[in-house]
Amino acid sequence: MAPLAHLVICFFTGVAALSPFQVAAVAAEAPALSEERIAIVERAHQYAAVVWRGEERHVFHGEDEAGVRIDTPDETFDPAGWRPGEDYAGMPYCWGGFTGLDELEARLAEGGLAGHVPSQGNARSSARAFGLDCSGLVSRVWNLPVKQSTRSIGALSYELGDYSELLPGDVVNRFDAHVAVFVAWANEERTEMRVIEAARIKVAEATYAVDLLRSAEFLPMRYKTLDERWQPMPPPPGPGLARPVLTEFTERPAADRATNGVLGDPLPKTLRAGETRPGAWARYAAAESGLGGDDVSCVWMAVEGAPEELLLQRRLDVGTQALATGATLALNGSWPELLAAFGHFSNPLRDLEAVESELVPGTWTRGDLELEARRLTAVLEGSMLSRSTLYPVRIEIQCVLSEDVPLLGVCEASFAFEVEYGRRGEERILGGAQHRYELLELGGA
């Protein structure tokens, strides 16, 4: 995914490929795989084997209209690259790419650029290029509704205790550098593994030694829904049920606003007292940057409680696709950190502080549902870890909280994230995201 991935991965000394007989022999000793794991591995092989034919118009070396330096991985860039007018196997590597197999022919027909290998100091994506980067490949084979990064993949996964625990469909991930899909063990000793990865020029199979991956600080990881620790959650809502309906917050009269203008402690009593029971869940209509459609929802469920922390699972449902993650909330933690965990789960956030805040008591209604609630408006500032660097982040939050809602007590909330990545010349480089949630239903213990 990143230039560092090329240093870490592409200079690895690969081991000789196994013969079909050897592969079959090693696979025969593997435990029976679930249908989901089989589908993941099949999708990975499809991206490595897809055959396409590029033309001269799909080649580009220079800056696009946005000033992004692009080098397509053709033969003029790398002798092993694709050649115009010839069949080529493997989806092209594309920094920031998330092109699906069903989109490949259309991107070729419209004259898109076949791949994009970033240059040092100019690692930006381009809308003109198509293909996959390393985390885009994992996002596709895991059938996720939105592209992830090597940073957010950690939030979606359990770290395994040892490489020997890897099963087909798991990944080896180095934060902010590279990730590859584990396919099979290459020998009985489990000292060498077969992976499928998007690295340098295309999606392809490779063989790596475990010692080499370990020394390069790759971690064996498992998507949470594939792990026995992941607990069953309420099923996705039916079509149309995730759409938000009219809600209203009515402020109390000014004379009754005991905490008006004073932050106090906005967290719900059930969380402060550690009273949220395992199995309790809340479902929200969701609108998150990068996701379209009206039927998007997310559900939070309490899994395990302890005197000082609460373990939660989160699943985002987008049609037939899902994105599963979770969070461990320290019950004595600061409210900015807890609310940020509700609205943001990918890149790690650090040192959040409230620079503005207002808490207003009132009543929240949704249809026939009426709850005593408080409206919180706040601005948080801190840092976000991205590309091995801490960048300033600003989060504007507007939410309604109620003691009668489990977990974080959120009735509705909107989050606006703004990240300042620095300056190029006199131009500020900003990134951002908008998330909104509205309570649909409650359930569980």
VMD Tcl script that draws the C-alpha trace (Angstrom):
set ca {
  {0.00 0.00 0.00}
  {2.68 2.52 0.96}
  {6.17 3.12 -0.43}
  {7.45 1.45 2.73}
  {5.66 -1.69 1.60}
  {7.90 -1.78 -1.45}
  {10.97 -1.66 0.78}
  {9.62 -4.25 3.18}
  {7.97 -6.64 0.74}
  {9.47 -6.28 -2.71}
  {13.05 -6.83 -1.58}
  {12.14 -10.02 0.27}
  {13.91 -13.10 -1.04}
  {11.11 -15.40 -2.11}
  {11.30 -19.17 -1.89}
  {10.77 -21.36 -4.90}
  {7.15 -21.98 -5.82}
  {5.65 -25.29 -4.81}
  {4.59 -27.87 -7.33}
  {0.84 -28.59 -7.56}
  {1.48 -31.93 -5.84}
  {3.22 -30.24 -2.91}
  {0.47 -27.67 -2.56}
  {-2.18 -30.41 -2.50}
  {-0.22 -32.35 0.11}
  {0.08 -29.36 2.45}
  {-3.58 -28.38 1.93}
  {-4.72 -31.91 2.73}
  {-3.45 -31.53 6.28}
  {-5.33 -28.26 6.88}
  {-8.51 -28.31 8.99}
  {-11.89 -28.09 7.29}
  {-12.58 -24.51 6.27}
  {-15.79 -22.57 6.60}
  {-17.65 -21.49 3.48}
  {-16.68 -17.89 4.26}
  {-12.97 -18.72 4.33}
  {-13.22 -20.70 1.10}
  {-14.95 -17.74 -0.56}
  {-12.27 -15.33 0.66}
  {-9.45 -17.43 -0.79}
  {-11.34 -17.92 -4.06}
  {-11.81 -14.18 -4.43}
  {-8.12 -13.59 -3.75}
  {-7.16 -16.08 -6.47}
  {-9.58 -14.40 -8.88}
  {-7.86 -11.03 -8.43}
  {-4.47 -12.67 -8.99}
  {-5.65 -14.58 -12.08}
  {-7.93 -12.05 -13.83}
  {-6.76 -11.53 -17.43}
  {-7.04 -8.13 -19.08}
  {-5.53 -6.31 -22.03}
  {-4.32 -2.72 -21.83}
  {-3.67 -0.23 -24.61}
  {-1.36 2.75 -25.03}
  {-4.09 5.05 -23.71}
  {-3.92 3.20 -20.37}
  {-0.25 4.11 -19.94}
  {0.73 7.33 -18.17}
  {3.89 8.72 -16.59}
  {3.58 12.24 -15.29}
  {1.31 14.46 -13.20}
  {-2.47 14.38 -13.49}
  {-4.71 17.46 -13.31}
  {-4.47 17.45 -9.49}
  {-0.68 17.37 -9.52}
  {-0.45 13.70 -8.50}
  {2.60 11.96 -9.97}
  {1.43 8.75 -11.65}
  {3.47 5.85 -12.96}
  {1.41 3.03 -14.39}
  {3.12 -0.36 -13.82}
  {3.65 -1.07 -17.51}
  {6.84 -2.43 -19.11}
  {8.40 1.04 -19.41}
  {8.20 1.35 -15.61}
  {9.17 -2.22 -14.77}
  {10.34 -4.98 -17.17}
  {7.83 -7.33 -15.51}
  {4.98 -4.88 -16.05}
  {2.08 -5.17 -18.46}
  {2.50 -4.53 -22.19}
  {-0.02 -2.69 -24.37}
  {-1.83 -5.02 -26.75}
  {-1.00 -8.20 -24.79}
  {-2.97 -10.23 -22.26}
  {-1.82 -9.75 -18.69}
  {-2.84 -11.68 -15.55}
  {-3.38 -9.96 -12.22}
  {-5.26 -6.79 -11.25}
  {-2.81 -3.86 -11.58}
  {-1.39 -2.29 -8.43}
  {-2.95 1.10 -7.74}
  {-2.21 3.26 -4.71}
  {-5.52 3.81 -2.90}
  {-7.26 1.54 -5.42}
  {-10.49 -0.34 -4.68}
  {-11.50 -1.57 -8.14}
  {-13.72 -4.65 -8.14}
  {-13.55 -7.43 -10.72}
  {-16.92 -6.32 -12.07}
  {-15.56 -2.82 -12.68}
  {-12.38 -3.74 -14.56}
  {-13.80 -3.87 -18.10}
  {-15.63 -0.56 -17.65}
  {-12.49 1.20 -16.39}
  {-10.54 -0.11 -19.39}
  {-13.29 0.95 -21.80}
  {-13.40 4.50 -20.42}
  {-9.64 4.88 -20.83}
  {-8.63 4.85 -17.18}
  {-4.99 4.51 -16.21}
  {-4.01 0.89 -15.55}
  {-2.46 1.14 -12.11}
  {-0.58 3.76 -10.11}
  {2.71 3.21 -8.27}
  {3.37 6.24 -6.03}
  {6.67 8.06 -5.91}
  {8.52 8.85 -2.71}
  {7.03 11.97 -1.15}
  {3.97 11.94 -3.42}
  {1.87 9.08 -2.12}
  {-1.54 10.33 -3.20}
  {-4.30 8.53 -5.02}
  {-5.74 9.56 -8.38}
  {-9.30 9.23 -9.63}
  {-7.93 8.51 -13.12}
  {-6.20 5.27 -12.12}
  {-7.77 1.88 -11.40}
  {-6.61 -1.29 -9.67}
  {-5.94 -2.34 -6.08}
  {-3.42 -1.59 -3.38}
  {-2.66 -4.08 -0.61}
  {-5.43 -3.04 1.77}
  {-7.84 -2.59 -1.12}
  {-7.29 -6.25 -2.00}
  {-7.99 -7.35 1.58}
  {-11.11 -5.16 1.65}
  {-12.36 -6.80 -1.56}
  {-11.68 -10.40 -0.58}
  {-13.17 -9.84 2.87}
  {-16.22 -8.44 1.01}
  {-16.19 -5.15 2.95}
  {-18.48 -2.32 1.83}
  {-15.76 0.34 1.97}
  {-11.98 0.31 1.49}
  {-9.81 -0.04 4.58}
  {-6.16 0.79 5.24}
  {-3.33 -1.09 6.95}
  {-4.15 1.15 9.93}
  {-7.86 0.34 10.16}
  {-7.43 -3.38 9.40}
  {-6.05 -3.73 12.92}
  {-9.32 -2.36 14.33}
  {-11.25 -4.95 12.32}
  {-9.10 -7.87 13.43}
  {-7.94 -9.94 16.35}
  {-4.20 -10.35 16.61}
  {-3.28 -14.04 16.74}
  {-0.91 -15.41 19.36}
  {1.43 -16.96 16.80}
  {1.90 -17.31 13.05}
  {1.18 -21.02 13.34}
  {-2.48 -20.17 14.10}
  {-3.04 -18.62 10.66}
  {-5.83 -20.12 8.54}
  {-6.66 -19.39 4.89}
  {-8.38 -16.02 4.69}
  {-6.41 -14.48 7.57}
  {-3.81 -11.77 6.92}
  {-0.30 -10.72 7.87}
  {-0.32 -6.98 8.47}
  {2.29 -4.34 9.19}
  {0.66 -1.17 10.45}
  {1.02 1.71 7.98}
  {3.05 -0.41 5.56}
  {1.64 -3.55 3.92}
  {-0.84 -6.40 4.27}
  {-1.18 -9.75 2.47}
  {-3.83 -12.49 2.44}
  {-2.69 -15.82 3.89}
  {-3.56 -18.68 1.52}
  {-1.78 -21.79 2.80}
  {1.31 -23.13 4.50}
  {4.09 -23.92 2.07}
  {5.62 -26.68 4.21}
  {4.68 -29.00 7.05}
  {6.89 -27.15 9.52}
  {4.89 -23.95 8.95}
  {8.03 -21.90 8.47}
  {7.01 -20.71 4.98}
  {3.66 -19.44 3.83}
  {1.83 -18.74 0.60}
  {0.09 -15.37 0.33}
  {-1.72 -13.31 -2.28}
  {-0.85 -9.62 -2.20}
  {-1.05 -6.40 -4.17}
  {2.57 -5.23 -4.24}
  {4.55 -3.01 -6.61}
  {2.98 -3.88 -9.97}
  {0.00 -6.24 -9.55}
  {-1.96 -8.72 -7.45}
  {-0.03 -11.99 -7.38}
  {0.89 -15.02 -5.28}
  {4.15 -15.13 -3.33}
  {5.92 -17.29 -0.77}
  {7.57 -15.84 2.35}
  {9.49 -17.18 5.30}
  {7.82 -16.65 8.67}
  {11.11 -15.49 10.22}
  {11.40 -12.78 7.60}
  {7.85 -11.54 8.22}
  {8.40 -11.62 11.97}
  {11.63 -9.65 11.73}
  {9.84 -7.07 9.57}
  {7.18 -6.70 12.32}
  {4.24 -8.15 10.43}
  {1.47 -9.41 12.69}
  {-0.77 -12.45 12.07}
  {-4.37 -11.19 12.20}
  {-7.91 -12.51 11.76}
  {-11.00 -10.61 10.66}
  {-13.20 -10.57 13.74}
  {-16.21 -12.37 12.30}
  {-13.96 -15.34 11.39}
  {-12.85 -15.77 15.00}
  {-14.53 -17.78 17.76}
  {-14.32 -14.72 20.03}
  {-16.82 -12.87 17.84}
  {-20.30 -13.34 19.31}
  {-23.55 -13.54 17.30}
  {-25.24 -10.18 16.84}
  {-28.80 -9.24 15.86}
  {-29.38 -9.78 12.13}
  {-29.37 -6.86 9.69}
  {-32.71 -5.05 9.33}
  {-34.91 -5.80 6.35}
  {-35.03 -3.50 3.30}
  {-36.15 -0.01 4.22}
  {-35.99 -0.56 7.96}
  {-32.66 1.23 8.34}
  {-33.99 4.53 7.06}
  {-34.17 7.30 9.67}
  {-37.48 8.90 10.64}
  {-38.32 12.32 12.00}
  {-36.83 13.03 15.42}
  {-37.01 16.09 17.63}
  {-35.16 17.46 20.63}
  {-37.12 19.87 22.84}
  {-35.11 22.00 25.24}
  {-36.25 22.53 28.79}
  {-37.19 26.05 29.85}
  {-34.17 28.15 30.70}
  {-35.10 28.15 34.40}
  {-34.85 24.33 34.52}
  {-31.44 24.07 32.83}
  {-29.35 23.09 35.80}
  {-26.40 22.20 33.58}
  {-26.96 24.62 30.70}
  {-23.59 25.83 29.44}
  {-21.75 23.53 31.86}
  {-20.37 20.25 30.57}
  {-20.63 18.23 33.74}
  {-20.62 14.48 32.98}
  {-22.60 13.73 29.79}
  {-22.09 9.98 29.87}
  {-25.13 7.82 30.66}
  {-25.49 6.46 34.17}
  {-25.51 2.86 32.95}
  {-22.04 3.30 31.51}
  {-20.66 5.35 34.40}
  {-21.85 2.75 36.88}
  {-20.82 -0.22 34.75}
  {-24.43 -1.43 34.59}
  {-24.68 -2.19 30.87}
  {-25.29 -5.91 30.59}
  {-23.71 -8.24 28.00}
  {-26.11 -8.78 25.13}
  {-27.61 -5.29 25.23}
  {-27.58 -3.66 21.80}
  {-28.63 -0.52 19.97}
  {-29.14 -0.17 16.21}
  {-28.72 3.10 14.32}
  {-29.46 4.38 10.85}
  {-26.00 5.32 9.61}
  {-24.53 7.73 7.10}
  {-20.76 7.51 6.81}
  {-18.37 9.09 4.31}
  {-17.76 6.79 1.37}
  {-21.07 4.93 1.76}
  {-24.18 5.64 -0.25}
  {-27.78 4.49 -0.14}
  {-30.61 4.80 2.35}
  {-30.41 1.35 3.93}
  {-27.19 1.61 5.90}
  {-27.25 0.78 9.60}
  {-24.87 -0.05 12.37}
  {-25.44 -1.97 15.58}
  {-23.41 -1.84 18.78}
  {-23.64 -4.74 21.21}
  {-22.13 -5.21 24.68}
  {-20.16 -8.44 24.84}
  {-18.43 -8.46 28.19}
  {-18.40 -6.12 31.16}
  {-15.86 -5.65 33.92}
  {-15.71 -3.19 36.83}
  {-13.53 -0.79 34.86}
  {-14.22 -1.50 31.19}
  {-16.84 -2.59 28.69}
  {-16.14 -4.69 25.59}
  {-18.32 -3.85 22.57}
  {-18.84 -5.21 19.08}
  {-19.88 -3.03 16.14}
  {-21.22 -4.12 12.78}
  {-22.02 -1.83 9.89}
  {-24.56 -3.29 7.45}
  {-24.66 -2.09 3.84}
  {-26.98 -4.27 1.82}
  {-25.49 -7.76 1.83}
  {-22.08 -6.50 2.98}
  {-20.93 -5.92 6.54}
  {-18.04 -4.26 8.30}
  {-17.30 -5.66 11.77}
  {-15.16 -4.11 14.46}
  {-15.27 -3.43 18.16}
  {-14.00 -1.31 21.01}
  {-12.92 -1.68 24.61}
  {-14.16 1.31 26.59}
  {-12.53 2.31 29.84}
  {-15.44 3.29 32.10}
  {-13.25 5.81 33.86}
  {-11.99 7.23 30.57}
  {-12.65 10.74 29.34}
  {-15.93 11.40 27.54}
  {-14.14 12.82 24.44}
  {-12.34 9.50 23.96}
  {-15.51 7.46 24.47}
  {-17.65 9.49 22.08}
  {-14.86 9.56 19.49}
  {-14.78 5.75 19.69}
  {-18.49 5.71 18.84}
  {-18.07 7.85 15.76}
  {-14.64 6.79 14.53}
  {-12.91 3.42 14.56}
  {-10.21 3.37 11.89}
  {-7.12 5.51 12.41}
  {-6.04 5.74 16.08}
  {-6.82 9.03 17.85}
  {-4.54 10.50 20.52}
  {-4.72 13.16 23.27}
  {-8.26 14.36 22.60}
  {-9.42 17.39 24.57}
  {-12.61 19.41 24.50}
  {-11.96 23.01 23.48}
  {-15.66 23.92 23.28}
  {-18.71 22.27 24.83}
  {-22.31 22.89 25.80}
  {-24.81 20.52 27.41}
  {-28.54 21.31 27.30}
  {-31.21 19.14 28.99}
  {-34.48 18.34 27.27}
  {-36.63 15.62 25.70}
  {-35.87 13.52 22.61}
  {-38.75 12.01 20.62}
  {-38.83 9.57 17.73}
  {-42.33 8.56 16.72}
  {-43.99 7.23 19.87}
  {-40.68 7.01 21.73}
  {-39.98 9.83 24.21}
  {-36.84 9.95 26.36}
  {-35.33 12.33 28.87}
  {-32.13 13.42 27.19}
  {-29.35 15.98 26.88}
  {-28.02 17.64 23.76}
  {-24.25 17.89 23.65}
  {-22.39 20.20 21.28}
  {-18.61 19.99 21.45}
  {-15.36 20.52 19.56}
  {-12.50 18.13 20.23}
  {-8.89 18.60 19.21}
  {-6.05 16.12 19.28}
  {-4.00 13.97 16.92}
  {-4.64 11.13 14.47}
  {-2.01 8.50 13.68}
  {-1.68 8.05 9.92}
  {1.25 7.03 7.73}
  {3.43 6.68 10.85}
  {2.87 10.34 11.70}
  {0.62 12.18 14.16}
  {-1.49 14.81 12.39}
  {-3.69 17.48 14.04}
  {-7.35 16.47 14.08}
  {-10.47 18.47 14.90}
  {-13.81 16.77 15.60}
  {-17.11 18.64 15.76}
  {-19.78 16.65 17.60}
  {-23.50 17.20 17.93}
  {-25.34 14.45 19.74}
  {-28.29 13.67 21.97}
  {-27.65 11.39 24.96}
  {-30.11 9.60 27.25}
  {-29.82 7.55 30.43}
  {-32.41 5.16 28.95}
  {-30.22 4.03 26.04}
  {-27.60 1.34 26.78}
  {-23.93 1.41 25.87}
  {-22.97 5.04 25.20}
  {-26.48 6.38 25.58}
  {-26.54 7.87 22.07}
  {-29.94 8.75 20.61}
  {-28.49 10.51 17.61}
  {-25.10 11.94 16.74}
  {-23.17 13.63 13.96}
  {-19.39 13.81 13.69}
  {-17.32 16.00 11.38}
  {-13.64 15.01 11.26}
  {-11.00 17.32 9.80}
  {-7.34 16.28 9.61}
  {-4.53 18.65 8.65}
  {-1.83 16.64 6.89}
  {0.47 19.61 6.37}
  {1.26 22.05 3.60}
  {2.50 21.64 0.05}
  {3.75 25.05 -1.01}
  {1.11 27.45 0.30}
  {-1.75 24.98 0.03}
  {-3.05 23.25 3.15}
  {-3.64 19.53 2.71}
  {-6.80 18.55 4.54}
  {-8.71 15.31 4.87}
  {-12.11 14.84 6.41}
  {-15.14 12.67 6.98}
  {-18.78 13.08 7.97}
  {-20.64 10.48 10.03}
  {-24.23 10.56 11.29}
  {-26.26 8.08 13.36}
  {-29.89 7.92 14.48}
  {-31.31 5.41 16.95}
  {-33.68 2.87 15.37}
  {-34.24 0.17 17.97}
  {-32.95 -1.39 21.20}
  {-32.71 -5.01 22.28}
  {-30.87 -7.61 24.30}
  {-30.45 -7.95 28.02}
}
mol new
graphics top color blue
foreach p $ca { graphics top sphere $p radius 0.5 }
foreach p [lrange $ca 0 end-1] q [lrange $ca 1 end] { graphics top cylinder $p $q radius 0.2 }
display resetview
